[in-house]
Amino acid sequence: MKKWVPLLLFAVTSYCSLHAQVKLGILGGLNSSKVIETNHIPGWDTTTKPFMNSRSGFQLGFILEIPTGIKGLFFQPAITYITKGRVYNKNNDSLAALSTDTVYNKQTLKLGYMEVPLNLTYKFPLTASRQSFFFISAGPYLSFIHNGSTTTESLLSSTHKYHSETDPITVGKGSETYTTFDWGVNGRAGFEIGKMMLSAYYSRGFGDFYHAGYSGTFHHEVIGATLAVWLTASGPAKVPRKKDTDRDGVTDDVDLCPLQPGSAAWHGCPVPDTDHDGVDDDHDSCRYVPGVSRYHGCPIPDTDHDGIDDDHDSCRTVAGLARYNGCPIPDRDHDGVNDEEDKCPDSAGTAGNHGCPVIVVPEIKKEETDRINFIAHNVNFTSASDRLMDSSFVAMDQLAGLLLAHPAWHLTIEGYTDNSGSPAKNLALSRKRAQAVKVFLIHKGIAASRLTAEGFGQEHPISDNLTAKGRSINRRVELKLSIEKKPAP
């Protein structure tokens, strides 16, 4: 470790001499360091931790300053020798001194590191001459252990003899050893006046730098102040620049538009835009016709001349309408009648029938009506209920079969009751009975749109309500067929 430090310093000095914008300085200062320890030893927080104190030390090394290209921001790496550690110091009272035969016990941990902070620094000028600054700096650091020792001091109560012993630390990976490398973050703030830089700093280690014989963590914490002196200047004196008010790279003495950023080709004035389309003439292929930048200043083309430019035309080579994104009116069923005029856009038809197929619906035959009426007379309900009687299911199955065989038929189901109960309840019951027939047919595969269910209560009896048989007949449904006729062309 000690061999490469001079080589590094030589390399840094050589680099600074070859790069005039890089400054080299020396820094030094005093610090106070302590160890942040955590463990699970019973009673440690009350019997030991209160007697752990900070240790005074120092820092000495070299610092570089490298411009980043961003005004006011610099990269400031450094290499320093810094001391760290802590002090354990406990004075016993009379009783404790007699029981332990120790008046006091003191243990000092001294560690020396070669530390490399890698900070970014931002400077705030305090004067117009930019010779004085307030600065803040922060960044990570890497530490390499250089040396270290542990000094133990004690005074015995029985003999009043003072004892002191110093042992070197052990670096490695085993128990009670110190790690070679450590790392953390640091921050500093202060003032730079001329070649002097005074700052206060704080650093916090995140590496676990010690392998104890028990479970625990050990991190460094340092607070200090440093004084740095720059040994090299930041570069040659700047040649005074000619004034460039609009900062366009064309100095005011040759700039015809000194208050407007422009181009050297136009003597410092903005490039003109003859057609005022936002594309300057240097990049406009149609200087006298307003256009858009993606077409080099020309208007968006309209290949099919339908008034819809190609950027918004989904059918660029076929004339169409804006509401169809430049495409013709669609004709989904390909029957020659466009969808806007086609009342049946998904079924091929004829122009004379508004694009719908011609459907000639046959008349319902008398025998089919008689059969429906016969079925209706065999659909009965239990008293005061909308539940179909078991004897009705054969007729209901026949009804479903007929409707499936004649998809053009529409069936109206009218429900009736006897006169048992109030008229209002009978009306509600009749509607439920008509709905029960409808639900049955739907379950058999008949479309609900072909079925209409209505209830008329105890109105229009077809038998005498004075007898049980007559009332049974009045608890019925009537089925009426209809069919939608579409005009022929």
PALUMVO-954155 format. One line per field, with one value per residue (C-alpha): x, y negated, z; residue in one letter; chain. Coordinates in nm, 3 decimals, m for minus. Each point is the difference from the previous one (the first is absolute). Layout:
BEGIN
east: X  ...
north: Y  ...
up: Z  ...
r: A  ...
c: A  ...
This chain:
BEGIN
east: 0.000  0.281  0.185  m0.271  m0.080  0.308  m0.073  m0.358  0.114  0.249  m0.274  m0.237  0.265  0.087  m0.365  m0.051  0.305  m0.136  m0.357  m0.006  m0.367  0.070  0.102  0.213  m0.002  0.101  m0.241  0.017  m0.204  m0.119  m0.288  m0.194  m0.082  m0.210  m0.122  m0.370  m0.034  m0.310  m0.015  m0.225  0.221  m0.228  0.050  0.253  m0.212  0.006  0.334  0.232  m0.146  m0.025  0.380  0.081  0.134  0.128  0.370  0.175  0.204  0.113  m0.018  0.275  0.020  m0.045  m0.310  m0.076  m0.259  m0.120  m0.265  m0.303  m0.108  m0.302  0.036  0.082  0.025  0.337  0.129  0.227  0.172  0.259  0.243  0.062  0.140  m0.265  m0.008  m0.310  m0.095  m0.158  0.079  m0.152  0.055  m0.165  0.081  m0.132  m0.145  0.141  m0.216  0.060  0.375  0.021  m0.201  0.189  0.340  m0.009  m0.025  m0.041  0.029  0.067  0.030  0.089  m0.052  0.225  m0.053  0.167  m0.150  0.096  m0.331  m0.119  m0.308  m0.166  m0.207  m0.207  0.026  m0.224  0.127  m0.216  0.189  0.000  0.163  m0.028  0.367  m0.074  0.295  m0.205  m0.249  m0.224  0.006  m0.168  0.154  m0.106  0.080  0.114  0.340  0.222  0.239  0.304  0.130  0.359  0.079  m0.162  0.042  m0.191  0.135  m0.132  0.063  m0.106  0.067  m0.023  m0.172  0.205  0.351  m0.070  0.210  m0.064  0.010  0.010  0.025  m0.017  m0.074  m0.008  m0.326  m0.042  m0.133  m0.178  m0.323  0.005  m0.143  0.119  0.157  m0.042  m0.098  0.239  m0.261  m0.274  m0.245  m0.258  m0.123  0.118  m0.116  0.165  m0.086  0.205  0.157  0.263  0.186  0.270  0.229  m0.130  m0.288  m0.139  m0.271  m0.176  m0.072  m0.187  0.055  m0.188  0.132  m0.229  0.257  0.024  0.370  0.049  m0.067  m0.078  m0.005  m0.374  m0.285  0.007  0.054  0.269  m0.012  0.218  m0.141  0.226  m0.061  0.278  0.131  0.263  0.205  0.110  0.244  0.002  0.352  m0.085  m0.210  m0.314  0.137  0.134  m0.168  m0.299  0.017  m0.276  m0.286  m0.186  m0.352  m0.275  m0.324  m0.232  0.255  m0.040  0.372  0.005  0.162  m0.185  0.249  m0.111  m0.350  m0.278  m0.252  0.194  m0.312  m0.131  0.187  0.070  0.234  0.340  m0.123  m0.264  0.241  m0.127  m0.369  m0.256  m0.044  m0.310  m0.325  m0.161  m0.328  m0.025  m0.051  0.258  0.258  0.285  0.098  0.325  m0.206  m0.319  m0.043  m0.318  0.102  m0.306  m0.268  m0.070  0.074  0.126  0.350  m0.032  m0.062  0.291  m0.230  m0.239  m0.375  m0.104  m0.076  m0.348  0.067  m0.366  m0.107  m0.296  0.079  0.145  0.379  0.196  0.084  m0.371  m0.107  m0.031  m0.063  0.261  m0.052  m0.384  m0.215  m0.219  m0.163  0.140  m0.242  0.145  0.361  0.030  m0.149  m0.323  m0.325  0.024  m0.231  0.040  m0.237  0.130  m0.350  0.074  m0.187  0.239  m0.043  m0.140  m0.296  m0.022  m0.261  0.144  0.376  0.095  m0.240  0.023  m0.315  m0.126  0.007  m0.377  m0.042  0.250  0.276  m0.205  m0.076  m0.347  m0.194  m0.343  m0.170  m0.267  m0.341  m0.083  m0.217  m0.331  0.105  0.306  m0.220  m0.236  0.292  0.126  m0.349  m0.018  0.333  m0.119  m0.305  0.238  0.213  m0.143  0.120  m0.058  m0.243  0.133  0.342  0.204  0.137  m0.083  m0.188  0.192  m0.255  0.100  0.362  m0.084  m0.191  0.279  0.264  m0.217  m0.030  0.376  0.051  m0.237  0.170  0.343  m0.127  m0.145  0.261  m0.214  m0.286  m0.054  m0.208  m0.210  m0.079  m0.310  m0.046  m0.338  m0.129  m0.329  m0.181  0.138  0.160  0.011  0.019  0.336  0.158  m0.150  0.143  0.349  m0.042  m0.105  0.310  0.215  m0.171  0.067  0.360  0.035  m0.090  0.246  0.283  m0.072  0.026  0.320  0.154  m0.096  0.202  m0.259  0.135  m0.158  m0.047  m0.260  m0.211  m0.238  m0.160  m0.314  m0.245  m0.375  m0.094  m0.354  m0.130  m0.146  m0.085  m0.075  m0.181  m0.224  0.197  m0.273  0.141  0.344  0.024  m0.094  0.254  0.267  m0.078  0.022  0.351  0.152  0.216  m0.100  0.262  m0.018  0.231  0.118  0.265  0.191  m0.052  0.265  m0.099  0.119  0.179
north: 0.000  m0.243  0.061  m0.122  m0.325  m0.189  0.141  m0.127  m0.345  m0.013  0.096  m0.265  m0.273  0.096  m0.004  m0.347  m0.136  0.129  m0.119  m0.370  0.007  0.252  m0.141  0.180  m0.087  0.126  0.030  0.076  m0.034  0.140  0.237  0.187  0.362  0.265  0.352  0.074  0.351  0.216  0.345  0.227  0.043  m0.013  m0.322  m0.150  m0.310  m0.091  0.138  m0.067  m0.230  m0.308  0.010  0.008  m0.343  m0.175  m0.013  m0.310  0.036  m0.168  0.017  m0.089  0.047  m0.131  m0.118  m0.048  m0.221  0.099  m0.202  0.205  m0.231  m0.116  m0.352  m0.001  0.381  0.174  0.350  m0.007  0.332  0.014  0.236  m0.050  0.168  m0.012  0.131  0.158  0.206  m0.036  m0.011  0.215  m0.171  0.109  m0.124  0.227  m0.123  0.124  0.311  0.100  m0.069  0.232  0.278  m0.012  m0.118  m0.265  m0.375  m0.076  0.177  m0.169  0.150  m0.208  0.127  m0.181  0.064  m0.165  0.012  m0.111  m0.148  m0.098  m0.229  m0.039  m0.316  m0.220  m0.366  m0.290  m0.357  m0.307  m0.322  m0.261  m0.280  m0.132  0.082  0.368  0.018  0.097  0.283  0.187  0.367  0.328  0.338  0.361  0.346  0.353  0.092  0.309  0.074  0.231  0.081  m0.117  0.070  0.037  0.096  0.052  m0.154  0.128  m0.201  0.083  m0.095  0.275  m0.079  0.239  m0.105  m0.341  0.113  m0.145  0.247  m0.079  0.237  m0.067  0.275  m0.030  0.082  0.303  m0.046  0.293  0.193  0.197  m0.080  m0.323  m0.130  m0.322  m0.015  m0.132  m0.214  m0.226  m0.230  m0.265  m0.347  m0.345  m0.356  m0.334  m0.369  m0.315  m0.300  m0.038  m0.335  m0.030  0.301  0.087  0.237  0.043  0.259  0.216  0.360  0.308  0.359  0.319  0.347  0.273  0.280  0.235  m0.065  0.242  0.376  0.033  0.323  m0.058  m0.103  m0.372  m0.282  m0.272  m0.322  m0.313  m0.350  m0.307  m0.374  m0.245  m0.315  m0.039  m0.274  0.044  m0.205  0.015  0.052  m0.050  m0.255  0.099  m0.098  m0.285  m0.339  m0.007  m0.207  m0.263  0.103  m0.220  m0.077  0.232  m0.131  0.269  0.280  0.138  0.029  m0.310  m0.294  m0.328  m0.179  0.214  0.099  m0.174  0.122  m0.030  0.047  0.312  0.331  0.085  0.170  m0.103  0.074  m0.273  m0.243  0.078  m0.032  0.283  0.207  m0.145  0.190  m0.143  0.197  m0.027  0.375  0.040  0.158  m0.239  m0.053  0.195  0.316  m0.084  0.171  m0.205  m0.346  m0.177  0.255  0.069  0.359  0.220  0.092  0.377  m0.077  m0.247  m0.301  0.119  0.068  0.355  0.177  0.122  0.288  0.078  m0.368  0.056  m0.297  0.216  m0.016  0.325  m0.026  0.037  0.212  0.374  0.056  m0.227  0.123  0.016  m0.313  0.008  m0.204  m0.160  0.183  0.330  m0.119  m0.063  0.335  0.050  0.072  0.370  0.272  0.284  0.245  m0.085  m0.041  m0.329  m0.208  m0.194  0.038  m0.352  0.085  0.372  0.085  0.352  m0.069  0.356  0.183  m0.028  m0.144  m0.216  m0.376  0.001  0.153  m0.247  0.260  0.265  0.350  0.050  0.224  0.131  0.131  0.265  m0.035  0.201  0.292  0.069  0.348  m0.150  m0.247  0.283  0.203  m0.292  m0.046  0.371  m0.023  m0.306  0.191  0.260  m0.251  m0.031  m0.119  0.107  m0.215  m0.336  0.076  m0.067  0.358  0.201  0.322  0.314  0.076  m0.320  0.096  0.215  m0.290  m0.244  0.220  0.012  m0.381  m0.042  0.237  m0.200  m0.329  0.146  0.126  m0.342  m0.268  m0.278  0.055  m0.234  0.129  m0.208  0.182  m0.122  0.117  0.035  0.109  0.102  m0.242  0.141  m0.283  m0.372  m0.139  m0.168  0.325  0.185  m0.252  0.043  0.379  0.000  m0.191  0.248  0.290  m0.159  m0.062  0.364  0.117  m0.250  0.116  0.365  m0.074  m0.203  0.298  0.208  m0.229  m0.254  m0.356  m0.232  m0.263  0.231  0.030  m0.249  0.080  m0.183  0.053  m0.077  0.143  0.129  m0.186  0.186  0.336  0.283  0.219  m0.027  m0.111  0.151  0.353  0.143  0.130  m0.337  m0.179  0.251  m0.081  m0.374  0.045  m0.002  m0.166  m0.099  0.010  m0.237  0.025  m0.295  m0.046  m0.306  m0.055  m0.179  m0.166  0.156  m0.222
up: 0.000  0.091  m0.328  m0.237  0.183  m0.140  m0.346  0.021  0.110  m0.288  m0.248  0.139  m0.020  m0.358  m0.101  0.146  m0.182  m0.332  0.056  0.082  0.103  0.279  0.340  0.259  0.369  0.341  0.289  0.367  0.313  0.329  0.063  0.261  m0.077  0.166  m0.068  m0.039  0.143  0.024  0.161  0.201  0.310  0.307  0.200  m0.245  m0.064  0.371  0.129  m0.295  m0.265  0.229  0.046  m0.372  m0.101  m0.310  m0.088  m0.133  m0.317  m0.318  m0.378  m0.250  m0.376  m0.353  m0.186  m0.369  m0.168  m0.349  m0.190  m0.109  m0.281  0.201  0.133  0.371  0.026  0.058  0.068  0.307  0.070  0.278  0.167  0.371  0.304  0.274  0.356  0.147  0.304  0.343  0.376  0.275  0.339  0.323  0.354  0.276  0.325  0.332  0.023  m0.361  0.036  0.305  m0.165  m0.333  0.137  m0.276  0.053  m0.367  m0.332  m0.335  m0.348  m0.306  m0.357  m0.250  m0.371  m0.298  m0.348  m0.348  m0.108  m0.349  0.001  m0.341  0.037  m0.228  0.106  m0.090  0.051  0.059  m0.085  0.277  m0.202  m0.355  m0.059  0.077  0.238  0.306  0.022  0.237  m0.093  0.086  m0.078  0.039  m0.127  0.089  0.139  0.003  0.288  0.013  0.347  0.051  0.366  0.338  0.364  0.322  0.321  0.335  0.320  0.356  0.364  0.262  0.330  0.216  m0.114  m0.153  m0.296  m0.346  m0.288  m0.374  m0.295  m0.377  m0.251  m0.380  m0.174  m0.224  m0.354  m0.161  m0.013  0.325  0.341  0.166  m0.323  m0.198  m0.366  m0.264  m0.171  0.131  m0.176  0.073  m0.091  0.096  m0.037  0.058  m0.022  0.034  m0.165  m0.266  0.001  m0.262  0.042  0.349  0.066  0.352  0.063  0.255  m0.088  0.113  m0.109  0.077  m0.071  m0.132  m0.008  0.297  0.074  0.294  0.042  0.372  0.194  0.045  m0.227  m0.065  m0.250  0.001  m0.204  0.010  0.050  m0.031  0.048  m0.078  m0.162  m0.271  m0.159  m0.360  m0.208  m0.381  m0.135  m0.368  m0.186  m0.185  m0.341  m0.209  0.005  m0.228  m0.315  0.009  m0.222  m0.239  0.113  m0.125  0.148  m0.144  0.054  m0.349  m0.070  m0.220  0.178  0.015  m0.226  m0.298  0.119  m0.196  0.261  0.330  0.215  m0.181  m0.014  m0.361  m0.243  m0.130  m0.354  0.050  0.171  0.348  m0.088  0.026  m0.315  m0.178  m0.039  m0.314  0.019  0.382  0.048  0.275  m0.235  m0.077  m0.361  0.042  0.060  m0.197  m0.340  m0.062  0.122  m0.138  0.104  0.371  0.094  0.283  0.114  m0.064  m0.369  m0.009  0.016  m0.271  0.049  0.087  m0.333  m0.103  m0.241  m0.086  m0.008  0.232  0.221  0.280  0.036  m0.002  0.373  0.081  m0.300  0.063  m0.375  m0.158  m0.358  0.004  0.037  0.308  0.275  0.315  0.230  m0.127  0.035  m0.373  m0.108  m0.205  0.183  0.090  m0.135  0.248  m0.174  m0.349  m0.143  m0.181  0.259  0.230  0.376  0.046  m0.228  0.082  0.263  0.013  m0.019  0.101  m0.236  m0.378  m0.153  m0.282  m0.053  m0.044  0.347  0.158  0.001  0.183  m0.129  m0.147  0.235  m0.099  0.310  m0.051  0.166  0.309  m0.102  0.170  0.108  0.171  0.187  0.103  0.126  0.208  0.149  0.082  0.180  0.191  0.134  0.144  0.193  0.353  0.342  0.355  0.197  0.130  m0.155  m0.311  0.008  m0.312  0.061  m0.094  m0.268  m0.180  m0.082  m0.305  m0.155  0.091  m0.169  m0.315  0.009  0.024  m0.293  m0.220  0.082  m0.074  m0.334  m0.093  0.091  m0.151  0.247  0.292  0.291  0.237  0.327  0.184  0.359  0.175  0.343  0.153  0.228  0.325  0.198  m0.064  m0.356  0.074  0.117  m0.294  m0.243  0.150  m0.003  m0.367  m0.094  0.189  m0.185  m0.339  0.108  0.114  m0.353  m0.148  0.228  m0.086  m0.374  0.044  0.179  m0.304  m0.227  m0.116  m0.025  0.256  m0.272  m0.165  0.316  0.164  0.336  0.122  0.286  0.015  0.339  0.036  m0.306  m0.299  0.167  m0.243  0.254  0.305  0.311  0.222  m0.040  0.067  m0.356  m0.144  0.216  m0.110  m0.364  0.071  0.145  m0.345  m0.259  m0.348  m0.277  m0.296  m0.298  m0.207  m0.265  m0.119  m0.369  m0.202  m0.325  m0.321  m0.251
r: M  K  K  W  V  P  L  L  L  F  A  V  T  S  Y  C  S  L  H  A  Q  V  K  L  G  I  L  G  G  L  N  S  S  K  V  I  E  T  N  H  I  P  G  W  D  T  T  T  K  P  F  M  N  S  R  S  G  F  Q  L  G  F  I  L  E  I  P  T  G  I  K  G  L  F  F  Q  P  A  I  T  Y  I  T  K  G  R  V  Y  N  K  N  N  D  S  L  A  A  L  S  T  D  T  V  Y  N  K  Q  T  L  K  L  G  Y  M  E  V  P  L  N  L  T  Y  K  F  P  L  T  A  S  R  Q  S  F  F  F  I  S  A  G  P  Y  L  S  F  I  H  N  G  S  T  T  T  E  S  L  L  S  S  T  H  K  Y  H  S  E  T  D  P  I  T  V  G  K  G  S  E  T  Y  T  T  F  D  W  G  V  N  G  R  A  G  F  E  I  G  K  M  M  L  S  A  Y  Y  S  R  G  F  G  D  F  Y  H  A  G  Y  S  G  T  F  H  H  E  V  I  G  A  T  L  A  V  W  L  T  A  S  G  P  A  K  V  P  R  K  K  D  T  D  R  D  G  V  T  D  D  V  D  L  C  P  L  Q  P  G  S  A  A  W  H  G  C  P  V  P  D  T  D  H  D  G  V  D  D  D  H  D  S  C  R  Y  V  P  G  V  S  R  Y  H  G  C  P  I  P  D  T  D  H  D  G  I  D  D  D  H  D  S  C  R  T  V  A  G  L  A  R  Y  N  G  C  P  I  P  D  R  D  H  D  G  V  N  D  E  E  D  K  C  P  D  S  A  G  T  A  G  N  H  G  C  P  V  I  V  V  P  E  I  K  K  E  E  T  D  R  I  N  F  I  A  H  N  V  N  F  T  S  A  S  D  R  L  M  D  S  S  F  V  A  M  D  Q  L  A  G  L  L  L  A  H  P  A  W  H  L  T  I  E  G  Y  T  D  N  S  G  S  P  A  K  N  L  A  L  S  R  K  R  A  Q  A  V  K  V  F  L  I  H  K  G  I  A  A  S  R  L  T  A  E  G  F  G  Q  E  H  P  I  S  D  N  L  T  A  K  G  R  S  I  N  R  R  V  E  L  K  L  S  I  E  K  K  P  A  P
c: A  A  A  A  A  A  A  A  A  A  A  A  A  A  A  A  A  A  A  A  A  A  A  A  A  A  A  A  A  A  A  A  A  A  A  A  A  A  A  A  A  A  A  A  A  A  A  A  A  A  A  A  A  A  A  A  A  A  A  A  A  A  A  A  A  A  A  A  A  A  A  A  A  A  A  A  A  A  A  A  A  A  A  A  A  A  A  A  A  A  A  A  A  A  A  A  A  A  A  A  A  A  A  A  A  A  A  A  A  A  A  A  A  A  A  A  A  A  A  A  A  A  A  A  A  A  A  A  A  A  A  A  A  A  A  A  A  A  A  A  A  A  A  A  A  A  A  A  A  A  A  A  A  A  A  A  A  A  A  A  A  A  A  A  A  A  A  A  A  A  A  A  A  A  A  A  A  A  A  A  A  A  A  A  A  A  A  A  A  A  A  A  A  A  A  A  A  A  A  A  A  A  A  A  A  A  A  A  A  A  A  A  A  A  A  A  A  A  A  A  A  A  A  A  A  A  A  A  A  A  A  A  A  A  A  A  A  A  A  A  A  A  A  A  A  A  A  A  A  A  A  A  A  A  A  A  A  A  A  A  A  A  A  A  A  A  A  A  A  A  A  A  A  A  A  A  A  A  A  A  A  A  A  A  A  A  A  A  A  A  A  A  A  A  A  A  A  A  A  A  A  A  A  A  A  A  A  A  A  A  A  A  A  A  A  A  A  A  A  A  A  A  A  A  A  A  A  A  A  A  A  A  A  A  A  A  A  A  A  A  A  A  A  A  A  A  A  A  A  A  A  A  A  A  A  A  A  A  A  A  A  A  A  A  A  A  A  A  A  A  A  A  A  A  A  A  A  A  A  A  A  A  A  A  A  A  A  A  A  A  A  A  A  A  A  A  A  A  A  A  A  A  A  A  A  A  A  A  A  A  A  A  A  A  A  A  A  A  A  A  A  A  A  A  A  A  A  A  A  A  A  A  A  A  A  A  A  A  A  A  A  A  A  A  A  A  A  A  A  A  A  A  A  A  A  A  A  A  A  A  A  A  A  A  A  A  A  A  A  A  A  A  A  A  A  A  A  A  A  A  A  A  A  A  A  A  A  A  A
